[in-house]
Each structure stands twice: as structure tokens, then as C-alpha cells.
Amino acid sequence: MSLHRIRFRSIVLAALPLVMASACTSDKGSKGVGEPVAANGGEKAFEESKVIERVGGLKETPKWANGMEPIMEEKGNVVYVQTLTMEGNSRPEACLKAASDMGRAEFVRQIKDGITAAGQVTESSASGDVAIESNIAYLSNLKLSGAKTTERYWEKVEESDASRNRVLKVRCATKVAIPKNLLDQQIRKATETNATNPEIRKKLLEGQKTFLDQIAKEGATPAEGESQQ
């Protein structure tokens, strides 16, 4: 074998590891660049909620049951919508009862907040006068005589929890309604009886009118007969 061939072979053998190393590095670098990678290192992705059952076999969720418009006027009634979500093993009837009870309490709170805000009756407006609290406390204890649960709706939903596992939930919604004229009379009578400060009483009565007028203006809607009781 000639000296020239020996030198050429030595050069090729010496360069071969470098070529192989370069090829491996290139392959390792390209791997994964064009390949899909699981979100968050392989964790499950959130999936959209899916309704798997509705009361009465309804095809769609009634618009009112999403709770986006919690208080409204409907056919001469002032209506409050309460929504609630419970675990999937809960009975729909238990969810509906809880929503109805919560709805009555929340309805009263909404009335109090609406009237005091509309009448600009707050603790700060009287510079810390204790008369404010004593003159509006009755609003938290309104009985809403004549209020009834007029519509109820429930559905079972499959959704992703915080760990991205699919879980079953029960969603429900109820409408608590009271005739507007009856509500107006009850609040007015309670205000005239319990708000002893003339200035505060005047503001509360004005706030009551503004509050109810605002509901009529913004929350009037035709009744939906889609749900079942």
C-alpha cells in the first residue's frame, strides 16, 4: 500500500467521528421542532362544558336560566333569577330547592342595595350618623309576602375541573317573582313605618321609585314558558 493511500485512509478515519457527531447533533436539534408537543408538558387540555341532560328533554338552555339578567320585570312581576351549581351526584330537586331559598334572600339584598344606591342613602352620606343604619336596617328583613317560585330549570353538565379531569355537575336556576304593585306597597309601607328620619325616609322613597322604574326600563322581558316546574 502506497504512502499516499495510507495518509488518505488515516484522514478519513480521523474525520469520521466528527461527521457522525455532527449528524447526531443535527438530528437531536431538529427533533421536536416540527413535531407537536403536548400542552404543559403532556397535561390534559381543558375541554368545553357539555350538557348531557336537561329537564323535560329540552334541546336548549332557556336564556333566562344563564343568570345574565338576574332581576327583571316580566308580565307585571318583578323577577329575580338565582343560579346554582352542585356536584354531579346531587339530586336536581335538592339543587332547585337550594336555589329557590337562596333566591329569596338574594332578592331582598338586591332590593336593599338598589334602593339605597338609587336614593343615595349610604353611611358616608350622613358623615357616620348612626341614624342611617337604623333607618335602613328594615330593608334587610323584608318578607316579600306574595313572592313565589314561578319557574325552575336544571341540567347536568360534563366539564373539566382544575386538574383537567372531566367531572359531572348539576346546574339549576329558579325564578322568584312578586307582583310589582304588591312589592311597591310593601316597601313603601315598611319605609314609612321604620325610617323615622324625615330626610332619610324621603330619599328612600325616591330611591324606591327610581329602582323600580329602572327595572321596568332595562329589565322588561316577555315570559319564557320553556322550563318545567
N, C-alpha and C positions, 0 to 999 in steps of 0.2 A: 504494500500500500504506500502510495506516494506521500511525501510530507505535506503537500497541498491538500490532499483529501483528508488527512488526519486533522489538520488545523480546521478545515471546514466543518468536520463532524463534531469537533470539540466546541466550536462556536454555537452550532445548532443545539447540542445537548445542554449547553450552559444557558441558552436563551429560553429553552422550553419551559422551565418552571415559571419564568416571568410571564410568558404568554398565557399559561394555564391560570396563574394567579389573577392576571388581568381579566381573563374570561370569567372566572368565578365572581370577581368583584362586580363586574358589569352586570352579570345575571342577578346577583343579590340586590343590586341597586335598583334594577328595573322591576323586580318582583314586588308587587303590591302597589306600584304607581298606577298601573292601568287596571288593577283588579278592585272590585268592590270590597269595602271594609265595613263590617257591621258597626252600627251606631254605638257610641260609647263603649267601645271595646267588646262588642258582641252582645250587649244587653238588648232586651226586647224593646221594640219601639211602641210608643203609645198608639192605640187604635181608637177610632171614633166610637162613641157610645152607640149602642144598637138596641132599639126597643124590640123585645121578643114577645111581649103580650100586652094588650090593652083591655081595659074594662069593656065588656059588651062586644068585644071583637072589632072595635073601631079601627079604621085604617090609618087615621092620623091623630096626633095630639091636638085637642082644641086650643085655639090661640090663647084663650083666657088662662089656661092651665100652666102656661110658662111663667106666670107671675111677673111679667114685664110691666104690666099696668096694675099695680096692687089695689088701687082704690079708684072707683068709677061710679058714674050714675047710669042706671040701667032700668028702663021701664018704671021710672018714678021711685026707684030704690037707690040708696047709697050702698054700694057693694065693696066688700074687702076680700081680696084673694090671698089665701095663705098656701104656700107650697112647703113640702117637707120631703126629705129623702131618708129612708131607713134601710137597714141591712136586708139582703135578699131573702132571708128566712123569716122575715116579719110578715104577719098577715096583712093584706091590703086594708081590711076593716080597721085594724089597730092603727095603721098609718092615717087613715081618714079621720078617725076619732081624735087622734092627737092633733092633726092639722086643724080640725074644727075648733077644738079647745084653744089652741094657740092663736087661731084667727080672731076669736072674740077678744082676747087680751090685747093682741097687737092692734086691733081695730080701735080700741079705746085709746091706746097710746098715740096712734096716728091722729085721732081727733084732737087730743090734747095738744100735741105738737103743732098741728095745723092751725088751731085757733089761736094759741099763744103767739105763734110766729106771725100770723096774719094781723093780729091785733097789736103786735109789737109789745107784748107783755112778757118781759123777762126780768130776772132778778137784777140784772145790771141797770135796767131802765129806771129802777127806783133807788139806785145808789145803795143797794144792800138792805133796803127796807124789808123787814120780816113780814110785812103785810102781804107782799107779793106771794110768797109761798103759801101762806094761809088762805089767800083768796083764790088760788088756782088748784089747790090740793084736791078739791072735789072732782076735778076733771079726770083724775086717775082712777076714780071709783064709780064712774058712770056704769049703770047696769045694762043699758041698751035694751030696755024692755021691748019686746016685739021683734028682736033680731032673730033670724033663722038661717040655718044652713040650707041654701037653695039648690046648690049643685055640687057634685062630688066626682072626682076623676082619679084613677090610678093607672099605673103602667109598671111593668117590670123591665128593667134595663140592664144590659150587659155592658160593662165599661172597664177601663184599665185603672188599677189603683196606683199608688205612689211607686210600687215596685214593678209596675207594668204587667202585673198579673191580671187576668180577666176575672172580674167579680160580678156578682148579681146584686142589684139594688132595687128597691121599691120606691117609686116616686108617686106622690099623691098631691092633690090640690083640692081645696074647698072654697066655695063662695059663701060668705056670711053677709046677709042682706037685711036692711031695715028700711021701711018707708021713709023717704026724705022728710016729709012733713012731720012724721012722728019723731024722728031724730031731732029735727029743728025745735019742736016743742019741748022735748025732754032736756036738751042742752040749755035752752033759754030759761026754763023753769029752775034748773039746777043753778044756773048763773045768778039769777035774780035772788035766789034763796041763800046762796053761800058766799057770793062775792060782796062783802059788806062795804068795801071801799068804793065810793061812787065813781072815782076816776078809773079804777081798775075794771069795775063792772062795765062801764061804758066801752072801754077798749075790748073787753072780752066779747061783748055783744056785737061790736063792729067786726071783730075778728071771725066770729062765728058766721056772719053773713058772707064775708069775703071768702072764707074757706069753702062753704057750701056752693057759692056761686062759681068758684074756681073749678070745683069738681064737675059741676054741670057743664062748664065751658070746655074743659080739657078731657074729661073722662067719660062723657056720654057715649054710649055704645049700644047697639041692638043686642038683645039677649041671644045667647047661643044655646040651642037645645040639643047639643051633640052628646053630652055626657049623661051618664045614668047615675041615679042615686042608689 
